[in-house]
Amino acid sequence: MDVGVLGVGAMGRNHVRVYSELKGVDTVYVYDPVQENAQRASEFATVCRSSEELLARAEAVSICVPTRYHFELAREAVKAGVNCLIEKPITLTVQEGERLLEEIEKSDLTVGVGHIERFNPIVEEIKKIAQRPDYVSIKRHNPTSNRITDASVVEDLMIHDIDIVFNVLFKGVEDYQIFSAGSRNVCEAMAVFSDSVVSISASRLSSKKFRTFYVEAEEFTTEGDFMTQEVYIYRKPGKYRVEGERYLQENIIEKVLVAKVEPLKVELKTFLDCIRQDKSFPVTPQEGLKNLEICERIKSGLKSGLKAEKGLQ
């Protein structure tokens, strides 16, 4: 299968590298209007002179351009009959996402949204362990980066965890409220379900990069790291004692065996497999649009402080 990558910045170069390593991929084509970006990928790919040329050659394409160009290029790919994986967020605005979804639903193409953390093996472990947990906290903090210029921290970083919360842990649950506060670069959001509370924080101002989750249920506590792909479960054995006015509790700690992988490689292999098998990609355009809608609700609270928004209907 011949594949292409539109946009060869930092993420696009990773797509090119992984495609070049996958079995069943013949030629990798790239296009980027910034010639230096395209040339950096020429070791693994054939450089095209335009997006039209690339779409005429490739059967599948990754769209890794800045978010403001997602709608235009994804629509161009769909009209050209090319299966596409659109890096998150699906589009810059909900309105663009709705218009793009109309075009996608007219086609019989495989179209997905690149929420890479969905393919992190610890997400499947969280799903198995945490069935409607009482409390969830996910933190995703980054040092300042010049990579993203047209999106707030909500669409840039927090959207990964929005996808995990609303499309994995609480999939299909529509009865909730959202509260949010922060700025363009720092945001704290809380989703309140009927019997669960979820806290999500994201920052682009941190001096330390971390991606962590923490889950509490009546029988156990779980914590893990998206980067190291490690998961720990803490259970209460029922042994309590008091020593010198101190209350002591001995926990049983379990380290979950996680098969560590490169999530992007799993994501792109899954994308190509879905095309070959004529299946839907795990992160559908509908879910990508839902994630963007929730981003908009969270962003509505950033300037005005704390604000509640009713759950999606």
Secondary structure, 3 states (H helix, E strand, C coil): CCEEEECCCHHHHHHHHHHHHCCCCCCEEEECCCHHHHHHCCCCCEECCCHHHHHHHCCEEEECCCHHHHHHHHHHHHHCCCEEEEECCCCCCHHHHHHHHHHHHCCCCCEEEECHHHHCHHHHHHHHHCCCCCEEEEEEECCCCCCCCCCCHHHHHHHHHHHHHHHHHCCCCCCEEEEEEECCCEEEEEEEECCCEEEEEEECCCCCCEEEEEEECCCEEEEEECCCCEEEEEECCCCEEEECCEEEECCEEEEECCCCCCHHHHHHHHHHHHHHHCCCCCCCHHHHHHHHHHHHHHHCCCCCCCEEEECCC
